[in-house]
Amino acid sequence: MDIISILLYCFPLFYLISSIWKIIDRKRHQQCYIVDYECYKPTSDRMLNTKFCGELMRRNTELGLNEYKFLLKAMVRSGIGEQTYAPKMIFDGKENCPSHDDALVEMDDFFHVSIDRLLKRTRVSPQEIDVLVVNISMLACIPSLSSRIINHYKMREDVKTYNLTGMGCSASLVSINIVESIFKAKKNVNALVITSESLTPNWYTGNDKSMILSNCLFRSGGCAILLSNNIAHKNKAMLKLKCLVRTHHGAKEESYNCCLQTEDSRGRTGFYLGKNLPKAATRAFVDNLKQMAPKILPIRELLRFVILTYFKKMSSQSPPKGGARPVINFKTGVDHFCLHTGGKAVIDGIKQSLNLIEYDVEPSRMTLHRFGNTSASSLWYVLGYMEAKKRLKKGDKLFMISFGAGFKCNSALWEVMRDLDRENVWEDCIAEYPRTNLTNPFMEKYGWINDEDPNTFNKDDYADYVIPE
């Protein structure tokens, strides 16, 4: 047999091997890795302790006794401590008339600190960034915030940018979903995701209870995340994305209207939180889990749930109706739960829905106490807590769940690529956590408000009642 005949005979085999290799190689380069991330910690002069919160409330000329009582109850039950952070303009007494420059200063402080530290630690230069995704929901400017970062760091002229607004607290997973899609189309890409929220132009100074509640929950924060699909980063990567599911209930009027940036009757801009928010969140959460569960749970757990649900349905058709409803055990496919710190009620609701124990929700509770609800960046402070507590070991599965206006529920499953134990934003206080007592001193210092007579109440008397620090 001559050489040509041999080549013709072997050609189909060579072609098959080549095709298989191309598929394998393409799959290898489509992985989404988190190389590193950096959470932002504002300076200590921006901490909102109890005494300053009382002063901040006293400065609001629109508040009456009923509003003070409402805020007192909200703060006592919030699960938020005395070390959370607020924008600088509040400490400068400018909450009634913040300027556009104040908002940009708030963002620049976060950008420069977090991005500088992240790039320095990873030894990646700004010129090596191929994709930049910035999500700041309630601040839009010209040039855009992504352009502002590019100008400061002198990034390449062909860097691809995405500037997201209006995504709310679930925006960081939306940003990662964009990066994941890009990674599937192009090899060796480095992506920088910037996630935060601008509180400066959105601090509410009116007296609408559904809008002043946001001042009790939302705090300053942010995170810079470096992602890559370059296989050279595989060995030093922290996490690998396994799957991501996004659920959007914007077509439902009740869900769409439960979280809104709007104006009150006096024209003051704020963030409205409706009473139907828990119901909307529950619906979105359930629909999200329906899609996510088959992707992350073993078949035996899914079969167990289906069988129990079937027998439960059959038994309910004839008396007596039996027992509690079947619950999927997500711990069969998940080792750690990274829950959005939307508030104490949000954490309690997820704990009950997923049948979790206190250990599972501890990172979210402690993050809410230490940093508050930092909107889209809150997930990464929760992740930082787990890392600081040395919980994350190679091969562990991490389940992220976030909620946001729209109404949206987004979730993602990550695989831990190596044991994580580096110092991070928690390093100066992790020894104090977990705390068994998360009560704050608001009732101790301002509980007298509940006994005040509406006819004689004078908020200027605050200063006489405050217990000295």
ZIURKA-V76393 format. One record per residue. RES is the residue in one small letter. PSI is psi as a letter, one per 20 degrees, with the letter a starting at -180 (none if undefined). Layout:
BEGIN
RES,PSI + RES,PSI
END
This chain:
BEGIN
m,p + d,r + i,h + i,g + s,h + i,g + l,g + l,h + y,h + c,i + f,g + p,h + l,g + f,g + y,g + l,g + i,g + s,g + s,g + i,g + w,g + k,g + i,g + i,g + d,g + r,h + k,h + r,h + h,j + q,i + q,q + c,o + y,q + i,o + v,g + d,r + y,q + e,o + c,q + y,p + k,o + p,r + t,q + s,h + d,i + r,j + m,p + l,n + n,r + t,g + k,g + f,h + c,g + g,g + e,h + l,g + m,h + r,h + r,i + n,o + t,i + e,i + l,p + g,a + l,g + n,g + e,h + y,g + k,g + f,g + l,h + l,g + k,g + a,g + m,h + v,h + r,i + s,h + g,j + i,p + g,b + e,j + q,j + t,r + y,q + a,r + p,q + k,h + m,h + i,g + f,i + d,j + g,k + k,j + e,h + n,h + c,m + p,q + s,r + h,h + d,h + d,g + a,g + l,h + v,g + e,g + m,g + d,g + d,g + f,g + f,g + h,g + v,g + s,g + i,g + d,g + r,h + l,g + l,h + k,g + r,h + t,i + r,k + v,p + s,q + p,h + q,i + e,i + i,p + d,h + v,p + l,p + v,p + v,p + n,o + i,o + s,g + m,k + l,p + a,p + c,r + i,p + p,r + s,r + l,h + s,h + s,h + r,g + i,g + i,g + n,g + h,g + y,j + k,l + m,r + r,q + e,i + d,j + v,p + k,p + t,q + y,p + n,o + l,p + t,r + g,j + m,i + g,b + c,i + s,j + a,h + s,h + l,h + v,g + s,g + i,h + n,h + i,g + v,g + e,g + s,h + i,g + f,h + k,i + a,i + k,q + k,q + n,l + v,p + n,p + a,p + l,o + v,p + i,p + t,p + s,a + e,q + s,o + l,i + t,g + p,j + n,j + w,p + y,p + t,j + g,b + n,j + d,o + k,h + s,i + m,h + i,i + l,h + s,h + n,h + c,h + l,g + f,p + r,r + s,q + g,a + g,r + c,q + a,p + i,p + l,p + l,q + s,q + n,j + n,p + i,i + a,h + h,i + k,g + n,h + k,j + a,q + m,g + l,q + k,p + l,p + k,g + c,q + l,p + v,p + r,p + t,p + h,p + h,k + g,h + a,i + k,p + e,g + e,g + s,g + y,h + n,i + c,h + c,o + l,p + q,o + t,a + e,q + d,a + s,i + r,j + g,j + r,p + t,p + g,a + f,o + y,p + l,o + g,r + k,h + n,j + l,g + p,h + k,g + a,h + a,h + t,g + r,g + a,h + f,g + v,g + d,h + n,g + l,h + k,h + q,h + m,h + a,g + p,h + k,h + i,i + l,q + p,q + i,h + r,h + e,h + l,g + l,g + r,g + f,g + v,g + i,g + l,h + t,h + y,g + f,h + k,g + k,g + m,g + s,h + s,i + q,i + s,p + p,q + p,q + k,p + g,p + g,a + a,q + r,q + p,q + v,p + i,p + n,n + f,i + k,i + t,i + g,i + v,p + d,h + h,q + f,o + c,n + l,p + h,p + t,l + g,i + g,r + k,g + a,h + v,g + i,g + d,h + g,g + i,h + k,g + q,g + s,h + l,j + n,l + l,r + i,r + e,h + y,h + d,h + v,i + e,g + p,h + s,g + r,g + m,h + t,g + l,g + h,g + r,g + f,i + g,a + n,o + t,k + s,c + a,h + s,i + s,h + l,h + w,h + y,h + v,g + l,g + g,h + y,g + m,g + e,g + a,h + k,j + k,k + r,h + l,o + k,q + k,p + g,i + d,q + k,p + l,p + f,o + m,p + i,p + s,q + f,q + g,r + a,q + g,g + f,q + k,q + c,o + n,q + s,q + a,q + l,p + w,q + e,p + v,p + m,h + r,r + d,p + l,p + d,k + r,r + e,q + n,b + v,i + w,i + e,h + d,i + c,j + i,h + a,h + e,i + y,q + p,q + r,p + t,h + n,o + l,j + t,q + n,r + p,j + f,g + m,h + e,h + k,h + y,j + g,h + w,h + i,h + n,h + d,j + e,q + d,p + p,h + n,h + t,j + f,p + n,o + k,i + d,i + d,i + y,g + a,h + d,h + y,i + v,p + i,p + p,q + e,none
END
